[in-house]
Amino acid sequence: MYVSNLTLVDFRSYAQVDLDLNSGATAFIGPNGQGKTNLVEAIDYVATQSSHRVASDQPLVRFGADKAIVRTTVQRHDRQALIELEINPGKSNRARLNRSGVPRPREVLGILRTVVFSPDDLDVVKGDPSSRRRFLDDLLVARQPRFAAVRSDYERVLRQRNALLKTAGGRASGRRNESALATIEVWDSHLARTGAELLSARLALVDALAPHVTRHYEEVAHAIPKPGGGNDAKLAYTGSLDMPAGLRSAASTSPSGFVAPDATLGLVDKEALTQALLAELARRRTDELDRGVSLVGPHRDDLVLSLGRLPMRGYASHGESWSLALALRLAAFELLRDEGDDPVLILDDVFAELDDVRRRHLADLVVKTEQVLVTAAVGADVPAELVDQQFDVRDGRVTRA
């Protein structure tokens, strides 16, 4: 799978650009602030319908324009697919597939798949739990596009339930609202049902990712054993809900409540998780009403990353954090590759952050990928084998070198 053409209209800094691309490695080289990342961001947006740089669509539309258009031709074996997204901030976006409209933009998810590694990935390792939840959920959608709807449904239920909790808890009036209280159980049911589906999928995903992350971290980092523990990179899932007692034989759990990465998590029963969520919602009801917010569910969970016996947050060096961030993306890439064609791999301004050893190992690992897109401010930072094709980006113009 690779992108053979990228066309932009009023996207970010570009009024219009039309690029023909090849399989293999393509490098976009130019000074910072010239629009290199805008090009690869557009390709990733077609695959995910979200930006890895900003939370809303508004910054994606060129200043003064009403909308932006991103069009890609995706080559897969001997077939082509033309995907067009029209980005309309404040309104519904639109999508076309092979020049025909589709009912919803998410109908085209899965045709193009990407994995992006960028400096912002340090947030996955060192930042808030929301960054790690997004990493998991984005990968879920890439593997199975139907989870875009599951994720959207859960977020909608959560917003409405939180609004109801504020009303029912009497945060404005100072006393409970009985009519609102009467409907909370209905929203409990909705949150537990959608939350269990999302939670079950995340648990299975952590199980699938863990061995790949451990192996890729060792390959990239060449870690030196630390006193007091090993140097294996490990994943564990933790959150607002303990595993149901009836399932503990199928899932190994540490004393801290973390779900161990070697657990048979793909076998977790969604119905059992639903009932466990309902029970925990009932137990925390008073706390939720007092605080006016949902305290139970996948939105409260975290992916715990550790190196040996120590958590990465607060203990890992800058180099170790970079290595684990890269290992997470390479593991995601490998999962997607195992399920079909190579996804398009995007390395956005990362080589300047890596030392020579890590650059060499990264290049060796990805050089045979069907399509790799690299951005860099300095061409010398990019290993030569990742420059089959080069574009120079400067002053808003993209020219083939």
Secondary structure in CASP SS format (residue, H / E / C, confidence):
PFRMAT SS
TARGET T0000
AUTHOR 0000-0000-0000
METHOD secondary structure of the structure
MODEL  1
M C 1.00
Y E 1.00
V E 1.00
S E 1.00
N E 1.00
L E 1.00
T E 1.00
L E 1.00
V E 1.00
D E 1.00
F E 1.00
R C 1.00
S C 1.00
Y E 1.00
A E 1.00
Q E 1.00
V E 1.00
D E 1.00
L E 1.00
D E 1.00
L C 1.00
N C 1.00
S C 1.00
G E 1.00
A E 1.00
T E 1.00
A E 1.00
F E 1.00
I E 1.00
G C 1.00
P C 1.00
N C 1.00
G C 1.00
Q C 1.00
G C 1.00
K H 1.00
T H 1.00
N H 1.00
L H 1.00
V H 1.00
E H 1.00
A H 1.00
I H 1.00
D H 1.00
Y H 1.00
V H 1.00
A H 1.00
T H 1.00
Q C 1.00
S C 1.00
S C 1.00
H C 1.00
R C 1.00
V C 1.00
A C 1.00
S C 1.00
D C 1.00
Q H 1.00
P H 1.00
L H 1.00
V E 1.00
R C 1.00
F C 1.00
G C 1.00
A C 1.00
D C 1.00
K C 1.00
A E 1.00
I E 1.00
V E 1.00
R E 1.00
T E 1.00
T E 1.00
V E 1.00
Q E 1.00
R E 1.00
H C 1.00
D C 1.00
R E 1.00
Q E 1.00
A E 1.00
L E 1.00
I E 1.00
E E 1.00
L E 1.00
E E 1.00
I E 1.00
N C 1.00
P C 1.00
G C 1.00
K C 1.00
S C 1.00
N C 1.00
R E 1.00
A E 1.00
R E 1.00
L E 1.00
N C 1.00
R C 1.00
S E 1.00
G E 1.00
V C 1.00
P C 1.00
R C 1.00
P H 1.00
R H 1.00
E H 1.00
V H 1.00
L C 1.00
G C 1.00
I C 1.00
L C 1.00
R C 1.00
T E 1.00
V E 1.00
V E 1.00
F E 1.00
S C 1.00
P H 1.00
D H 1.00
D H 1.00
L H 1.00
D H 1.00
V H 1.00
V H 1.00
K H 1.00
G C 1.00
D C 1.00
P H 1.00
S H 1.00
S H 1.00
R H 1.00
R H 1.00
R H 1.00
F H 1.00
L H 1.00
D H 1.00
D H 1.00
L H 1.00
L H 1.00
V H 1.00
A H 1.00
R H 1.00
Q C 1.00
P C 1.00
R C 1.00
F H 1.00
A H 1.00
A H 1.00
V H 1.00
R H 1.00
S H 1.00
D H 1.00
Y H 1.00
E H 1.00
R H 1.00
V H 1.00
L H 1.00
R H 1.00
Q H 1.00
R H 1.00
N H 1.00
A H 1.00
L H 1.00
L H 1.00
K H 1.00
T H 1.00
A H 1.00
G C 1.00
G C 1.00
R C 1.00
A C 1.00
S C 1.00
G C 1.00
R C 1.00
R C 1.00
N C 1.00
E H 1.00
S H 1.00
A H 1.00
L H 1.00
A C 1.00
T C 1.00
I H 1.00
E H 1.00
V H 1.00
W H 1.00
D H 1.00
S H 1.00
H H 1.00
L H 1.00
A H 1.00
R H 1.00
T H 1.00
G H 1.00
A H 1.00
E H 1.00
L H 1.00
L H 1.00
S H 1.00
A H 1.00
R H 1.00
L H 1.00
A H 1.00
L H 1.00
V H 1.00
D H 1.00
A H 1.00
L H 1.00
A H 1.00
P H 1.00
H H 1.00
V H 1.00
T H 1.00
R H 1.00
H H 1.00
Y H 1.00
E H 1.00
E H 1.00
V H 1.00
A H 1.00
H C 1.00
A C 1.00
I C 1.00
P C 1.00
K E 1.00
P C 1.00
G C 1.00
G E 1.00
G C 1.00
N C 1.00
D C 1.00
A E 1.00
K E 1.00
L E 1.00
A E 1.00
Y E 1.00
T E 1.00
G C 1.00
S C 1.00
L C 1.00
D C 1.00
M C 1.00
P C 1.00
A H 1.00
G H 1.00
L H 1.00
R C 1.00
S C 1.00
A C 1.00
A C 1.00
S C 1.00
T E 1.00
S C 1.00
P C 1.00
S C 1.00
G C 1.00
F C 1.00
V E 1.00
A C 1.00
P C 1.00
D C 1.00
A C 1.00
T C 1.00
L H 1.00
G H 1.00
L H 1.00
V C 1.00
D C 1.00
K H 1.00
E H 1.00
A H 1.00
L H 1.00
T H 1.00
Q H 1.00
A H 1.00
L H 1.00
L H 1.00
A H 1.00
E H 1.00
L H 1.00
A H 1.00
R H 1.00
R C 1.00
R H 1.00
T H 1.00
D H 1.00
E H 1.00
L H 1.00
D H 1.00
R H 1.00
G C 1.00
V C 1.00
S C 1.00
L C 1.00
V C 1.00
G C 1.00
P H 1.00
H H 1.00
R H 1.00
D C 1.00
D E 1.00
L E 1.00
V E 1.00
L E 1.00
S E 1.00
L E 1.00
G C 1.00
R C 1.00
L E 1.00
P E 1.00
M C 1.00
R C 1.00
G C 1.00
Y C 1.00
A C 1.00
S C 1.00
H H 1.00
G H 1.00
E H 1.00
S H 1.00
W H 1.00
S H 1.00
L H 1.00
A H 1.00
L H 1.00
A H 1.00
L H 1.00
R H 1.00
L H 1.00
A H 1.00
A H 1.00
F H 1.00
E H 1.00
L H 1.00
L H 1.00
R H 1.00
D H 1.00
E C 1.00
G C 1.00
D C 1.00
D C 1.00
P C 1.00
V E 1.00
L E 1.00
I E 1.00
L E 1.00
D E 1.00
D C 1.00
V C 1.00
F H 1.00
A H 1.00
E H 1.00
L C 1.00
D C 1.00
D H 1.00
V H 1.00
R H 1.00
R H 1.00
R H 1.00
H H 1.00
L H 1.00
A H 1.00
D H 1.00
L H 1.00
V H 1.00
V C 1.00
K C 1.00
T C 1.00
E C 1.00
Q E 1.00
V E 1.00
L E 1.00
V E 1.00
T E 1.00
A E 1.00
A C 1.00
V C 1.00
G H 1.00
A H 1.00
D H 1.00
V C 1.00
P C 1.00
A H 1.00
E H 1.00
L H 1.00
V C 1.00
D C 1.00
Q E 1.00
Q E 1.00
F E 1.00
D E 1.00
V E 1.00
R E 1.00
D C 1.00
G C 1.00
R E 1.00
V E 1.00
T E 1.00
R E 1.00
A C 1.00
END
